[in-house]
Amino acid sequence: MSDDIFGPVFIGGICLIFAGVVSAFIVAQMVEATDSYDELADAAFKEMRGDFAADEKRRQKQAEKEKAFSDAASANKQDPSPGIVRFDDD
């Protein structure tokens, strides 16, 4: 980067930092004025709880499938793989 544009690029970066800080203060004032911080935090936790519940349901379904598979395999102990023909080397 040449020296003649370094100054404006640096000033632009500093302005972006201050704009972010100012916008954070504005949002904080809006949240405090409406006293809605508890609602915002609770909404995020409700969403996370919903995701956890969906994951738990998926895990339960997978466990049921694995149990059914293992039950079927244990019921068929004489020949666990009927489609494969095995030859003895006697």
Backbone as CSV, one residue per row, in Angstrom:
resi,resn,N_x,N_y,N_z,CA_x,CA_y,CA_z,C_x,C_y,C_z
1,MET,0.860,-1.154,0.000,0.000,0.000,0.000,0.914,1.226,0.000
2,SER,0.600,2.140,-0.844,1.462,3.325,-0.939,1.167,4.289,0.205
3,ASP,2.103,5.185,0.454,1.992,6.132,1.564,0.865,7.140,1.363
4,ASP,0.542,7.437,0.123,-0.475,8.480,-0.110,-1.895,7.996,0.228
5,ILE,-2.160,6.676,0.252,-3.505,6.212,0.633,-3.530,5.541,2.002
6,PHE,-2.382,5.406,2.639,-2.342,4.781,3.954,-3.137,5.589,4.978
7,GLY,-2.986,6.879,4.966,-3.685,7.756,5.917,-5.195,7.625,5.830
8,PRO,-5.800,7.760,4.645,-7.266,7.633,4.555,-7.775,6.234,4.938
9,VAL,-7.016,5.183,4.603,-7.428,3.828,4.963,-7.381,3.658,6.484
10,PHE,-6.341,4.186,7.124,-6.213,4.108,8.578,-7.347,4.869,9.255
11,ILE,-7.636,6.066,8.799,-8.732,6.876,9.362,-10.068,6.159,9.151
12,GLY,-10.257,5.531,8.007,-11.491,4.778,7.758,-11.660,3.637,8.748
13,GLY,-10.581,2.937,9.048,-10.640,1.853,10.027,-10.981,2.357,11.411
14,ILE,-10.381,3.469,11.813,-10.685,4.062,13.118,-12.159,4.484,13.177
15,CYS,-12.662,5.049,12.097,-14.082,5.458,12.051,-15.001,4.243,12.181
16,LEU,-14.649,3.141,11.565,-15.464,1.927,11.684,-15.496,1.417,13.118
17,ILE,-14.360,1.479,13.789,-14.313,1.042,15.188,-15.239,1.910,16.033
18,PHE,-15.146,3.228,15.877,-16.002,4.120,16.666,-17.469,3.942,16.314
19,ALA,-17.772,3.679,15.058,-19.167,3.454,14.666,-19.716,2.206,15.346
20,GLY,-18.905,1.164,15.459,-19.336,-0.045,16.154,-19.589,0.201,17.627
21,VAL,-18.711,0.970,18.267,-18.892,1.286,19.684,-20.153,2.119,19.891
22,VAL,-20.357,3.132,19.051,-21.543,3.987,19.167,-22.814,3.170,18.947
23,SER,-22.817,2.277,17.962,-24.020,1.473,17.724,-24.289,0.528,18.890
24,ALA,-23.239,0.018,19.539,-23.432,-0.839,20.710,-24.077,-0.049,21.848
25,PHE,-23.648,1.185,22.046,-24.264,2.019,23.078,-25.720,2.342,22.748
26,ILE,-26.009,2.573,21.485,-27.392,2.864,21.076,-28.289,1.665,21.348
27,VAL,-27.842,0.482,20.982,-28.632,-0.728,21.220,-28.801,-0.957,22.717
28,ALA,-27.746,-0.726,23.491,-27.841,-0.895,24.944,-28.873,0.059,25.530
29,GLN,-28.909,1.291,25.060,-29.900,2.250,25.552,-31.313,1.841,25.160
30,MET,-31.476,1.312,23.954,-32.807,0.862,23.520,-33.290,-0.307,24.374
31,VAL,-32.410,-1.247,24.652,-32.782,-2.411,25.450,-33.108,-1.986,26.878
32,GLU,-32.304,-1.078,27.424,-32.544,-0.632,28.796,-33.809,0.209,28.898
33,ALA,-34.097,1.016,27.891,-35.289,1.870,27.925,-36.569,1.036,27.890
34,THR,-36.549,-0.059,27.154,-37.749,-0.905,27.066,-37.730,-2.016,28.099
35,ASP,-36.647,-2.118,28.865,-36.487,-3.144,29.894,-36.757,-4.537,29.318
36,SER,-36.133,-4.805,28.174,-36.398,-6.066,27.478,-35.195,-7.002,27.472
37,TYR,-34.212,-6.746,28.322,-33.032,-7.620,28.332,-33.404,-9.046,28.713
38,ASP,-34.284,-9.183,29.713,-34.688,-10.527,30.133,-35.377,-11.283,29.008
39,GLU,-36.212,-10.591,28.249,-36.902,-11.241,27.124,-35.909,-11.675,26.051
40,LEU,-34.930,-10.813,25.761,-33.937,-11.161,24.740,-33.110,-12.365,25.165
41,ALA,-32.655,-12.358,26.412,-31.842,-13.472,26.897,-32.664,-14.750,26.965
42,ASP,-33.915,-14.648,27.410,-34.767,-15.827,27.524,-35.095,-16.413,26.149
43,ALA,-35.272,-15.547,25.159,-35.566,-16.036,23.799,-34.403,-16.864,23.260
44,ALA,-33.180,-16.418,23.531,-32.019,-17.166,23.060,-31.935,-18.527,23.749
45,PHE,-32.211,-18.561,25.058,-32.166,-19.836,25.774,-33.287,-20.764,25.344
46,LYS,-34.468,-20.221,25.034,-35.568,-21.059,24.559,-35.200,-21.702,23.230
47,GLU,-34.556,-20.937,22.365,-34.147,-21.479,21.063,-33.125,-22.594,21.253
48,MET,-32.172,-22.385,22.163,-31.168,-23.415,22.416,-31.814,-24.657,23.011
49,ARG,-32.763,-24.474,23.921,-33.445,-25.629,24.517,-34.196,-26.415,23.456
50,GLY,-34.796,-25.717,22.508,-35.498,-26.399,21.419,-34.550,-27.231,20.579
51,ASP,-33.354,-26.701,20.320,-32.350,-27.447,19.560,-31.903,-28.686,20.325
52,PHE,-31.718,-28.536,21.641,-31.309,-29.675,22.447,-32.387,-30.752,22.460
53,ALA,-33.654,-30.339,22.527,-34.750,-31.312,22.541,-34.794,-32.080,21.217
54,ALA,-34.589,-31.380,20.109,-34.587,-32.048,18.801,-33.418,-33.028,18.698
55,ASP,-32.254,-32.635,19.210,-31.101,-33.545,19.200,-31.374,-34.779,20.044
56,GLU,-32.022,-34.591,21.187,-32.328,-35.726,22.065,-33.295,-36.694,21.377
57,LYS,-34.279,-36.162,20.659,-35.216,-37.027,19.928,-34.476,-37.829,18.861
58,ARG,-33.539,-37.172,18.147,-32.760,-37.880,17.134,-31.929,-38.992,17.762
59,ARG,-31.327,-38.704,18.920,-30.525,-39.725,19.603,-31.385,-40.904,20.034
60,GLN,-32.601,-40.622,20.521,-33.497,-41.697,20.946,-33.898,-42.569,19.765
61,LYS,-34.213,-41.950,18.628,-34.583,-42.720,17.445,-33.420,-43.593,16.987
62,GLN,-32.207,-43.036,17.007,-31.036,-43.806,16.597,-30.801,-44.965,17.555
63,ALA,-30.989,-44.734,18.847,-30.803,-45.806,19.836,-31.839,-46.905,19.631
64,GLU,-33.074,-46.519,19.295,-34.117,-47.520,19.034,-33.766,-48.356,17.809
65,LYS,-33.251,-47.714,16.758,-32.852,-48.440,15.554,-31.721,-49.420,15.864
66,GLU,-30.730,-48.957,16.626,-29.606,-49.829,16.967,-30.056,-50.994,17.834
67,LYS,-30.986,-50.746,18.753,-31.494,-51.818,19.605,-32.265,-52.837,18.771
68,ALA,-33.092,-52.359,17.843,-33.841,-53.269,16.982,-32.880,-54.108,16.133
69,PHE,-31.816,-53.489,15.638,-30.837,-54.214,14.836,-30.119,-55.270,15.668
70,SER,-29.715,-54.896,16.888,-29.007,-55.859,17.726,-29.941,-56.984,18.176
71,ASP,-31.219,-56.658,18.416,-32.185,-57.701,18.759,-32.376,-58.669,17.604
72,ALA,-32.451,-58.139,16.391,-32.617,-58.997,15.222,-31.381,-59.868,15.007
73,ALA,-30.204,-59.313,15.249,-28.974,-60.078,15.072,-28.858,-61.170,16.129
74,SER,-29.261,-60.868,17.350,-29.166,-61.884,18.405,-30.231,-62.966,18.217
75,ALA,-31.369,-62.641,17.607,-32.397,-63.643,17.343,-31.968,-64.582,16.223
76,ASN,-31.064,-64.137,15.384,-30.623,-64.924,14.233,-29.157,-65.331,14.417
77,LYS,-28.825,-65.911,15.566,-27.434,-66.252,15.865,-26.901,-67.398,15.027
78,GLN,-27.766,-68.302,14.549,-27.264,-69.421,13.776,-26.606,-68.928,12.489
79,ASP,-27.193,-67.981,11.828,-26.665,-67.477,10.571,-26.876,-65.960,10.532
80,PRO,-25.958,-65.179,11.093,-26.155,-63.734,11.157,-26.136,-63.048,9.800
81,SER,-25.568,-63.682,8.796,-25.542,-63.083,7.465,-25.991,-64.128,6.447
82,PRO,-27.293,-64.307,6.265,-27.792,-65.399,5.404,-27.452,-65.214,3.934
83,GLY,-27.100,-64.036,3.499,-26.809,-63.827,2.078,-25.409,-64.179,1.692
84,ILE,-24.550,-64.518,2.648,-23.147,-64.816,2.337,-22.919,-66.322,2.459
85,VAL,-22.334,-66.917,1.429,-22.035,-68.343,1.426,-20.587,-68.504,1.861
86,ARG,-20.364,-69.349,2.866,-19.014,-69.558,3.372,-18.575,-70.988,3.045
87,PHE,-17.333,-71.104,2.662,-16.774,-72.409,2.359,-15.673,-72.702,3.363
88,ASP,-15.688,-73.891,3.903,-14.639,-74.294,4.842,-13.461,-74.847,4.058
89,ASP,-12.256,-74.630,4.557,-11.039,-75.110,3.892,-10.581,-76.458,4.410
90,ASP,-11.452,-77.317,4.892,-11.082,-78.615,5.465,-10.507,-79.547,4.469
